[in-house]
């Protein structure tokens, strides 16, 4: 039987202590897609991402995803880096746990060659983000899940990281789902944007970003798409 090469969500509901957080969410993510989940603060974006990644179980509904857990990379908001380990040992931690060999020279790919022996507290915020993403990608997972991966960065570092990560994900054909509050970030990075309603979150709309890559942040088409996403987010 041929492997399913996509993620499929069927009628996902999630409640905490009687409070409905997610309601009847169905979605398909194709292999190699970059999909952003966007919505107002507290609507359930992170909860949905954790359900897709298998960290949380839905109250009802199901998620079908190809491959076992070793084919998944996850970057939480807190990054979860280990300060007592240097850059190289942080990135190679999944290799130690799984016993698998690094699939790629991820340190070079994420631009940290020469910083392998640096402690985490010796790195800038942007470099720490690279370490977290590198750790999630070191075994070349088929699926990469990111929760606000660039939120703590200054604007210039953020724009550079978004551009670089987009190029890397495209090169590796990784399927990426990311949660973000940034409309600009979601439009620049994504093939599709899933707009969630306020809690209990439903899929309000799905927007296709039919703009070829590499993308220019100043492209007027992207600007119009940003306006469209903003209108959908804030319409009643």
N, C-alpha and C positions, 0 to 999 in steps of 0.2 A: 504493500500500500504506500502510495506516494505521500511524503510529508506535506502537511498544510503549511503554506508559506505566509501566513498572515495571522493576525490577532482578531478574534471575533468575540464581541461582547453581546450576550443575549439578555435583554430585559433585567438589567442590574438594578436592584434595590438595596439600600443600606440604611439601617437605623441604629442609633445609639441611645439606649435607655428610653426607648419610645419616641425619640426625636428622629424624624425622617431627614436624611442627609442627601441621598441620591434616590431618584425615582424613575424607573423604567428607561434606563439608558442602554441603547443598542448601538453598536458601532463596529465597523470593519477597518482594519489598518493593513494595507498591503505591504509585502516585502519591500524593503528599501525606502519606504516613505518616511518623511519627517512630519509628524503631526503635533501641533500645539493644542493644549487645552487651556482655555482662557475663560475667565469669569470674575465676578466681584469677590473681594476678600471674604473668606468664610463660607463660600458656596459649596465646597466639597471637592475641589480640584485635587488636592493631595490625597484625600480618601479614595477617589477614583483611581489615581495613579497607583496607589498601594494595592488596590484590588487587582488591577491589571497585572502588576508585578508579582502577585501571589503573597504579598506581605499581610494583607487583610482578606478575610473571607466576606463575600456579600451576604446580606440577609436572605436574599433570593436572587435567582438568575445565575448565570455561569459565564466563565471566560475560557475560550479555547485558544491555546497558544502552542505553536510548534516548539518542540525541543524540551529538554529538562532544564533544571535551575541553572546549570553551568553555562547555558546559552543566554543568560540574562545579566546585564549590568545595571546597577542602580546607584544614583547619586542623590542623597538626601539634601535637604536645605542646610543641615548642620555640617555637611561634608564628612564628618566622622573620621578625620585623619588622626593618626597616632603620633603625638608629639615626641615620644621617645624613640621613634624610628626616623631614619633619614628618608629622603625623597625616594631613592631606589627601593628601600625595604617597604615603604608604604605602598608603592605601586605594585610590587611583586607579592604582596600579601595574599591575593586570591590564588596565585600560583602555588604558594606554600600550602594552602588549605586544600586545594583540589588535586595537587600533584601533577597538574598539566603544565606543559612548557609554554612560555610566552609565544603567542602566535605571530607577533610583530615586534619591531623595535619601537615600542610605544614612547619611550623617553625621548628619542630623537624626533618622532612624529609630532609630539606635543610641544616641542621646542624647549626641552629642559636638559639637553645634552650639556654636560659640564657641571650640572647642579646635583648629580646623583647622591653625593655624600652630605649635602646641606640638610640641616635640621629644618623642620616645618616652620619654627618661629623665626628663621632667617629668611623666609620667603615673603614676597609681596602677596597681597590678596589674590591678584590674577594668577600668580604662579601656584598658589595653593589650590585654586580652582582647577588648574591644569593637572595637578597631582591627583585630585579626586576623580576627574574624568579619565585620566590615564589608568588609574587603578580599576575603574569600571570597565575599561576597554582592553586591558592587557591580554586577556584570553580570547580577544576578538569575538565578543558575544554577538549573537544574531540580533538581540533586542537590547536597546539601551533606554533606560527610563531616568529622566532628570527632573528634579523638583526645584524650580527657581534656580537654575545653575549659575546664573550671572548676577543675581540680585544684589550682592554685597560689593560689586565693583564700581569704580568711578566710571563716568560716561565714556571716556576715551578708551580705557582698558576693556570695557564691556563691548564696545563696537568692534575692537580688534579681535577679541576672543570669539565673538559671534561669527565673524567672517572666517576665522581660521577653523573653528569647529565645524562649520558648514562644509568647508572644503574637505576636511578629514572624513566626516560621515559619508559624504558622497563618494569619496575615493574607496572607502571600505564597504559601501553598500549596506550600511547598518540601518536597521529599522529603529527610528528614534521617536519616542513620545516624551514631550516635555511640558511641564506646567509652568506658566509664566503669567505675570501681571502686565507685562509690557506688550502693548499692541504692535509697536514698531518691531520689536524682536520677533514676535510670532509671524508677522507678515514677511520679514526678510528671510527667516529660516525655513518656513514650512512649505510643504506641498498642500496641506490642508489645515484649516483651523477649526477646532470644535469649540463653539461658543456655548457656555453653560448659563442657564438661568439662575436667579437667586435661589437659595435653599428653600425647599428640597430641589436639588439641581436636576434639571432635565436638559436634553440637547436642544438648545434654542435654534441653532443654525449650524451648518457646516459650510465653510467657504473654501473654494478651490483657489489656490494661488498659481495661476497659469502663467508664470513668468520664468523664462529660461535662466539657467545658471551658466556662469557666475553672475550674480545680481549686483546691481549698482544701488547703494542705499538712497541715492538721489533720484532714482527712476520715478517719474511722475505716476506711472501705473501703480507702483507700490504705495505711493502717497494716497491715491484714490482708494486702494484696498484698505489702507489704514482707516480712512474715513468711513468706509462701509462697515468695518468691524466695530468701530466706535459707535456708529448709529445703531447697530444690532444690540450691542451691549447695553446701551442706555435707553433704548425704546421700551415702553411698558408692555 
